Amino acid sequence: MPSSILSHQAPGLILKVKYPNKFDGTALCISTLVPDVNIIFDPFLSFTFRNITHSLLGLVLITLPLTLILTMIFCTYIGPFYANLAKRNGIFAKPLKYFGIDQWVNLKKKKYNGRFFIVASYSALIGGLTHLLLDLPAHETIEIFFPIIMQSPDFLLYSIKDYGTINMGHTQIDADLTVYQLIWFIETLITAVIAIYLLRYIKKHNLINKWYKET
Protein backbone atom coordinates (compact mmCIF):
# COMPACT_ATOMS: atom_id res chain seq x y z
CA MET A 1 0.00 0.00 0.00
CA PRO A 2 1.21 3.56 -0.62
CA SER A 3 2.15 5.72 2.36
CA SER A 4 -0.88 6.36 4.60
CA ILE A 5 -0.11 10.06 4.97
CA LEU A 6 0.27 12.23 1.86
CA SER A 7 0.39 9.52 -0.82
CA HIS A 8 -3.06 8.06 -0.21
CA GLN A 9 -4.60 11.54 -0.16
CA ALA A 10 -3.71 12.24 -3.81
CA PRO A 11 -6.97 10.82 -5.30
CA GLY A 12 -9.05 12.74 -2.77
CA LEU A 13 -7.26 16.00 -3.56
CA ILE A 14 -7.75 15.41 -7.28
CA LEU A 15 -11.50 14.95 -6.80
CA LYS A 16 -11.81 18.01 -4.58
CA VAL A 17 -9.92 20.27 -6.99
CA LYS A 18 -11.85 18.92 -10.00
CA TYR A 19 -15.31 18.93 -8.39
CA PRO A 20 -15.10 21.29 -5.38
CA ASN A 21 -18.85 21.61 -4.84
CA LYS A 22 -19.59 17.90 -5.03
CA PHE A 23 -17.23 16.58 -2.35
CA ASP A 24 -16.21 17.30 1.21
CA GLY A 25 -12.45 17.60 0.91
CA THR A 26 -11.73 16.86 4.55
CA ALA A 27 -13.85 13.69 4.53
CA LEU A 28 -12.22 12.60 1.27
CA CYS A 29 -8.71 12.92 2.66
CA ILE A 30 -9.42 11.49 6.10
CA SER A 31 -11.21 8.47 4.62
CA THR A 32 -8.12 7.64 2.56
CA LEU A 33 -6.25 7.34 5.86
CA VAL A 34 -8.80 5.47 7.98
CA PRO A 35 -8.33 1.95 6.50
CA ASP A 36 -4.82 1.95 7.97
CA VAL A 37 -6.05 2.36 11.57
CA ASN A 38 -5.31 -1.36 11.82
CA ILE A 39 -1.67 -0.33 12.36
CA ILE A 40 -2.72 0.99 15.78
CA PHE A 41 -4.89 -1.93 16.83
CA ASP A 42 -3.30 -5.02 15.26
CA PRO A 43 -0.61 -5.45 17.96
CA PHE A 44 -3.33 -5.74 20.62
CA LEU A 45 -5.71 -8.05 18.76
CA SER A 46 -5.71 -11.81 18.29
CA PHE A 47 -6.82 -11.44 14.67
CA THR A 48 -5.66 -9.37 11.70
CA PHE A 49 -7.76 -6.21 11.86
CA ARG A 50 -6.39 -5.15 8.47
CA ASN A 51 -8.49 -7.87 6.84
CA ILE A 52 -11.60 -5.96 7.91
CA THR A 53 -10.44 -2.36 7.46
CA HIS A 54 -9.24 -3.09 3.92
CA SER A 55 -12.50 -4.64 2.77
CA LEU A 56 -15.78 -3.39 1.33
CA LEU A 57 -17.43 -4.46 4.58
CA GLY A 58 -14.97 -2.37 6.56
CA LEU A 59 -15.57 0.54 4.22
CA VAL A 60 -19.17 0.69 5.42
CA LEU A 61 -18.79 -0.42 9.04
CA ILE A 62 -15.52 1.33 9.95
CA THR A 63 -14.33 3.88 7.38
CA LEU A 64 -17.68 5.64 6.96
CA PRO A 65 -18.61 6.30 10.61
CA LEU A 66 -15.04 6.92 11.75
CA THR A 67 -14.46 9.40 8.92
CA LEU A 68 -17.56 11.39 9.86
CA ILE A 69 -16.44 11.60 13.50
CA LEU A 70 -12.84 12.46 12.63
CA THR A 71 -13.92 15.04 10.05
CA MET A 72 -15.93 16.95 12.66
CA ILE A 73 -13.07 16.75 15.17
CA PHE A 74 -10.48 17.79 12.59
CA CYS A 75 -12.50 20.74 11.28
CA THR A 76 -13.39 21.99 14.75
CA TYR A 77 -10.05 21.61 16.52
CA ILE A 78 -7.08 20.11 14.64
CA GLY A 79 -7.26 22.00 11.34
CA PRO A 80 -7.67 25.45 12.93
CA PHE A 81 -4.90 24.64 15.42
CA TYR A 82 -2.40 24.00 12.62
CA ALA A 83 -3.72 27.04 10.75
CA ASN A 84 -2.80 29.20 13.74
CA LEU A 85 0.67 27.62 13.84
CA ALA A 86 1.12 28.42 10.16
CA LYS A 87 0.30 32.08 10.77
CA ARG A 88 3.05 32.51 13.34
CA ASN A 89 6.64 33.46 12.66
CA GLY A 90 8.68 30.35 13.27
CA ILE A 91 10.71 27.60 11.70
CA PHE A 92 7.63 25.44 11.09
CA ALA A 93 5.30 28.23 10.00
CA LYS A 94 6.84 28.89 6.60
CA PRO A 95 6.46 25.37 5.10
CA LEU A 96 2.97 25.07 6.60
CA LYS A 97 1.97 28.36 5.01
CA TYR A 98 3.62 27.40 1.72
CA PHE A 99 1.28 24.43 1.40
CA GLY A 100 -1.83 26.31 2.49
CA ILE A 101 -2.22 25.04 6.04
CA ASP A 102 -2.89 28.63 7.13
CA GLN A 103 -6.17 28.49 5.19
CA TRP A 104 -7.42 25.57 7.29
CA VAL A 105 -8.87 28.13 9.68
CA ASN A 106 -11.84 28.11 7.30
CA LEU A 107 -12.70 24.60 8.44
CA LYS A 108 -14.33 26.07 11.55
CA LYS A 109 -17.02 27.49 9.25
CA LYS A 110 -18.25 24.04 8.32
CA LYS A 111 -21.90 23.50 9.20
CA TYR A 112 -22.93 20.05 10.39
CA ASN A 113 -26.33 19.92 8.78
CA GLY A 114 -28.11 17.33 6.65
CA ARG A 115 -26.19 18.28 3.51
CA PHE A 116 -22.88 17.85 5.31
CA PHE A 117 -23.71 14.30 6.38
CA ILE A 118 -24.86 13.33 2.89
CA VAL A 119 -21.86 14.82 1.07
CA ALA A 120 -19.34 13.73 3.71
CA SER A 121 -20.77 10.19 3.71
CA TYR A 122 -20.37 9.53 0.00
CA SER A 123 -17.05 11.39 0.06
CA ALA A 124 -15.90 9.01 2.82
CA LEU A 125 -16.99 5.94 0.85
CA ILE A 126 -15.28 7.13 -2.33
CA GLY A 127 -12.10 8.18 -0.53
CA GLY A 128 -11.92 4.88 1.31
CA LEU A 129 -12.49 2.98 -1.92
CA THR A 130 -9.53 4.73 -3.57
CA HIS A 131 -7.38 3.45 -0.69
CA LEU A 132 -8.52 -0.12 -1.25
CA LEU A 133 -7.94 0.09 -5.00
CA LEU A 134 -4.44 1.53 -4.65
CA ASP A 135 -3.61 -1.24 -2.20
CA LEU A 136 -4.77 -4.07 -4.46
CA PRO A 137 -1.54 -4.51 -6.48
CA ALA A 138 0.75 -3.48 -3.62
CA HIS A 139 0.23 -6.23 -1.07
CA GLU A 140 0.61 -9.99 -0.90
CA THR A 141 -3.01 -10.64 0.04
CA ILE A 142 -6.34 -9.29 -1.19
CA GLU A 143 -8.80 -8.52 1.61
CA ILE A 144 -11.35 -6.43 -0.30
CA PHE A 145 -13.96 -9.23 -0.29
CA PHE A 146 -13.51 -10.13 3.39
CA PRO A 147 -14.32 -12.60 4.94
CA ILE A 148 -12.84 -14.11 1.78
CA ILE A 149 -9.07 -13.57 1.80
CA MET A 150 -7.22 -14.26 -1.42
CA GLN A 151 -3.54 -14.40 -2.26
CA SER A 152 -2.33 -11.90 -4.82
CA PRO A 153 -1.54 -13.29 -8.30
CA ASP A 154 1.78 -15.12 -8.54
CA PHE A 155 3.39 -12.49 -10.74
CA LEU A 156 2.96 -9.91 -7.94
CA LEU A 157 4.69 -12.26 -5.49
CA TYR A 158 7.63 -12.83 -7.83
CA SER A 159 10.99 -12.08 -6.19
CA ILE A 160 12.96 -9.51 -8.18
CA LYS A 161 15.95 -9.47 -5.85
CA ASP A 162 16.51 -11.33 -2.59
CA TYR A 163 18.93 -9.46 -0.31
CA GLY A 164 18.68 -12.11 2.39
CA THR A 165 18.09 -11.34 6.04
CA ILE A 166 19.07 -8.00 7.55
CA ASN A 167 19.73 -7.93 11.29
CA MET A 168 18.79 -4.75 13.15
CA GLY A 169 19.52 -5.43 16.80
CA HIS A 170 17.21 -8.21 17.89
CA THR A 171 15.01 -7.72 14.83
CA GLN A 172 15.43 -9.66 11.59
CA ILE A 173 14.06 -8.26 8.35
CA ASP A 174 13.55 -10.41 5.28
CA ALA A 175 14.84 -8.11 2.51
CA ASP A 176 13.19 -9.77 -0.47
CA LEU A 177 12.15 -7.26 -3.14
CA THR A 178 9.01 -8.56 -4.82
CA VAL A 179 6.93 -7.12 -7.66
CA TYR A 180 4.19 -5.94 -5.29
CA GLN A 181 6.78 -4.18 -3.11
CA LEU A 182 8.21 -2.44 -6.16
CA ILE A 183 4.69 -1.33 -7.08
CA TRP A 184 4.36 0.03 -3.54
CA PHE A 185 7.48 2.18 -3.99
CA ILE A 186 6.32 3.45 -7.38
CA GLU A 187 2.78 4.21 -6.20
CA THR A 188 4.06 5.94 -3.08
CA LEU A 189 6.43 8.17 -5.03
CA ILE A 190 3.98 9.14 -7.77
CA THR A 191 1.01 9.80 -5.49
CA ALA A 192 3.17 11.75 -3.00
CA VAL A 193 4.38 14.04 -5.79
CA ILE A 194 0.80 14.54 -6.97
CA ALA A 195 -0.41 15.33 -3.45
CA ILE A 196 2.40 17.84 -2.83
CA TYR A 197 1.72 19.51 -6.17
CA LEU A 198 -2.01 19.79 -5.47
CA LEU A 199 -1.50 21.20 -1.98
CA ARG A 200 0.67 23.92 -3.46
CA TYR A 201 -1.81 24.43 -6.33
CA ILE A 202 -4.66 24.89 -3.85
CA LYS A 203 -2.60 27.44 -1.93
CA LYS A 204 -1.43 29.41 -4.98
CA HIS A 205 -4.98 29.75 -6.26
CA ASN A 206 -6.42 30.52 -2.83
CA LEU A 207 -8.94 27.73 -3.36
CA ILE A 208 -9.85 26.94 0.24
CA ASN A 209 -10.79 30.55 0.91
CA LYS A 210 -12.80 30.61 -2.32
CA TRP A 211 -14.58 27.34 -1.56
CA TYR A 212 -15.74 28.52 1.84
CA LYS A 213 -16.90 31.87 0.48
CA GLU A 214 -19.14 30.02 -1.95
CA THR A 215 -20.82 27.96 0.78
Phi, psi and omega per residue, in radians:
M1 nan 2.532 3.054
P2 -1.117 2.928 -3.134
S3 -0.986 2.372 -3.088
S4 -1.077 -0.739 -3.107
I5 -1.760 2.239 3.109
L6 1.547 -1.063 -3.075
S7 -1.113 -0.847 -3.092
H8 -1.176 -0.324 -3.115
Q9 -1.408 -0.185 -3.080
A10 -0.966 -0.868 3.130
P11 -1.046 -0.688 3.121
G12 -1.123 -0.710 3.109
L13 -1.151 -0.662 3.099
I14 -1.063 -0.818 -3.128
L15 -1.120 -0.713 -3.133
K16 -1.157 -0.747 3.134
V17 -1.168 -0.686 -3.096
K18 -1.296 -0.717 -3.090
Y19 -2.274 1.219 -3.011
P20 -1.075 -0.537 -3.079
N21 -1.546 -0.119 -3.072
K22 -1.765 -0.246 -3.068
F23 -2.271 2.666 2.955
D24 -1.612 1.943 -3.042
G25 -1.095 -0.658 -3.139
T26 -1.158 -0.790 3.124
A27 -1.114 -0.678 3.099
L28 -1.017 -0.872 -3.060
C29 -1.254 -0.697 3.139
I30 -1.167 -0.672 -3.115
S31 -1.157 -0.435 3.089
T32 -1.309 -0.231 3.124
L33 -1.702 -0.578 -3.001
V34 -0.984 -0.708 -3.127
P35 -0.978 -0.366 -3.139
D36 -1.585 0.224 3.068
V37 -1.139 -0.261 3.110
N38 -1.041 -0.450 3.120
I39 -1.028 -0.579 -3.125
I40 -1.352 -0.688 -2.976
F41 -1.679 -0.438 -3.073
D42 -0.933 -0.720 -3.119
P43 -1.091 -0.342 -3.074
F44 -1.825 0.009 -3.077
L45 -1.943 2.688 3.133
S46 -1.544 -0.005 3.102
F47 -2.312 2.905 -3.105
T48 -1.481 1.768 -3.092
F49 -1.125 -0.472 3.123
R50 -0.984 -0.626 -3.130
N51 -1.001 -0.553 3.131
I52 -1.486 -0.845 -3.054
T53 -1.134 -0.429 -3.131
H54 -1.783 0.577 3.137
S55 -2.192 2.907 3.082
L56 -1.133 -0.601 3.083
L57 -1.105 -0.793 3.121
G58 -1.145 -0.507 3.117
L59 -1.041 -0.701 -3.114
V60 -1.460 -0.770 -3.022
L61 -1.438 -0.481 -3.047
I62 -2.053 -0.975 -3.057
T63 -1.081 -0.784 -3.100
L64 -1.078 -1.036 -3.102
P65 -1.146 -0.672 -3.120
L66 -1.167 -0.640 3.107
T67 -1.120 -0.736 3.131
L68 -1.069 -0.774 3.141
I69 -1.135 -0.837 -3.106
L70 -1.172 -0.576 3.100
T71 -1.093 -0.778 3.129
M72 -1.145 -0.707 3.114
I73 -1.150 -0.784 -3.105
F74 -1.109 -0.790 -3.082
C75 -1.225 -0.525 -3.107
T76 -1.446 -0.677 -2.996
Y77 -2.117 -0.988 -2.948
I78 -1.216 -0.874 -3.136
G79 -1.005 -0.915 3.105
P80 -1.069 -0.575 3.109
F81 -1.073 -0.831 3.133
Y82 -1.224 -0.505 3.072
A83 -1.112 -0.712 3.101
N84 -1.158 -0.648 3.068
L85 -1.087 -0.700 -3.098
A86 -1.176 -0.414 -3.102
K87 -1.514 -0.126 3.125
R88 -1.495 2.895 3.061
N89 -1.650 1.857 -3.122
G90 -2.902 3.057 -3.064
I91 -1.143 -0.505 -3.113
F92 -1.613 -0.314 -3.046
A93 -1.166 -0.719 -3.050
K94 -1.071 -0.888 3.109
P95 -1.137 -0.598 3.099
L96 -1.107 -0.756 3.140
K97 -1.199 -0.623 -3.124
Y98 -1.047 -0.617 -3.122
F99 -1.760 0.282 2.962
G100 1.457 0.235 -3.133
I101 -1.134 -0.473 3.134
D102 -1.093 -0.418 -3.138
Q103 -1.436 -0.091 3.131
W104 -1.184 -0.169 3.078
V105 -1.047 -0.441 3.117
N106 -1.104 -0.383 -3.086
L107 -1.062 -0.424 3.121
K108 -1.173 -0.287 -3.135
K109 -1.403 -0.177 -3.065
K110 -1.074 2.339 -3.140
K111 -1.810 2.257 -3.077
Y112 -1.652 1.212 3.139
N113 -1.848 -2.979 -3.117
G114 -1.046 -0.714 -3.139
R115 -1.100 -0.697 3.118
F116 -1.003 -0.844 -3.071
F117 -1.163 -0.566 3.087
I118 -1.213 -0.913 -3.094
V119 -1.164 -0.752 -3.134
A120 -1.153 -0.577 -3.126
S121 -1.171 -0.879 -3.139
Y122 -1.280 -0.445 3.036
S123 -1.142 -0.709 3.133
A124 -1.124 -0.740 -3.131
L125 -1.153 -0.732 3.139
I126 -1.201 -0.777 3.121
G127 -1.070 -0.761 3.109
G128 -1.119 -0.646 3.129
L129 -1.136 -0.645 3.100
T130 -1.094 -0.602 3.087
H131 -1.093 -0.847 -3.113
L132 -1.083 -0.697 -3.106
L133 -1.219 -0.677 3.099
L134 -1.160 -0.549 -3.124
D135 -1.317 -0.424 -3.019
L136 -0.885 -0.888 -3.108
P137 -1.528 0.055 -2.998
A138 -2.037 0.486 3.134
H139 -2.655 2.764 -3.054
E140 -1.435 -0.205 3.075
T141 -2.257 2.755 3.124
I142 -2.029 1.970 -3.074
E143 -1.838 0.013 -2.956
I144 -1.031 -0.476 -3.119
F145 -1.821 0.440 3.110
F146 -0.788 2.378 0.314
P147 -1.453 0.093 3.045
I148 -1.474 2.113 3.113
I149 -1.958 2.175 -3.102
M150 -2.041 2.626 3.042
Q151 -1.435 2.499 3.105
S152 -1.104 2.709 3.122
P153 -0.935 2.614 -3.058
D154 -0.985 -0.600 -3.086
F155 -1.176 -0.457 3.080
L156 -1.315 -0.446 -3.132
L157 -1.542 -0.072 -3.096
Y158 -1.059 2.324 -3.128
S159 -1.468 2.032 3.119
I160 -1.382 -0.778 -3.130
K161 -2.693 2.147 3.130
D162 -1.775 1.961 -3.119
Y163 -1.611 0.133 3.115
G164 1.377 -2.701 -3.109
T165 -1.810 2.270 3.115
I166 -1.833 2.199 3.141
N167 -1.664 2.171 3.078
M168 -2.183 1.561 -3.044
G169 1.188 -2.153 3.114
H170 -1.591 0.057 -3.095
T171 -1.817 2.343 3.073
Q172 -1.929 2.273 -3.131
I173 -2.036 2.214 3.099
D174 -1.437 1.792 -3.064
A175 -1.564 1.279 3.135
D176 -1.983 1.894 -3.107
L177 -1.414 1.949 3.135
T178 -1.813 3.006 3.133
V179 -1.091 -0.758 -3.108
Y180 -1.155 -0.560 3.082
Q181 -1.213 -0.657 3.080
L182 -1.111 -0.718 3.083
I183 -1.060 -0.688 3.104
W184 -1.009 -0.826 -3.138
F185 -1.078 -0.763 -3.108
I186 -1.164 -0.811 3.120
E187 -1.067 -0.756 -3.127
T188 -1.070 -0.783 -3.118
L189 -1.146 -0.854 -3.080
I190 -1.129 -0.837 -3.093
T191 -1.210 -0.551 3.090
A192 -1.147 -0.743 3.107
V193 -1.089 -0.746 3.134
I194 -1.095 -0.784 -3.127
A195 -1.093 -0.777 3.132
I196 -1.093 -0.757 3.111
Y197 -1.047 -0.785 -3.082
L198 -1.208 -0.641 3.070
L199 -1.052 -0.757 3.118
R200 -1.202 -0.662 3.110
Y201 -1.070 -0.787 3.129
I202 -1.063 -0.711 3.130
K203 -1.180 -0.858 -3.078
K204 -1.035 -0.600 -3.106
H205 -1.718 0.173 3.047
N206 0.939 0.659 -2.967
L207 -1.220 -0.678 -3.116
I208 -1.086 -0.770 3.087
N209 -1.060 -0.696 -3.129
K210 -1.193 -0.730 -3.130
W211 -1.077 -0.686 -3.099
Y212 -1.401 -0.331 3.026
K213 -1.308 -0.478 -3.108
E214 -1.423 -0.267 -3.094
T215 -1.660 nan nan
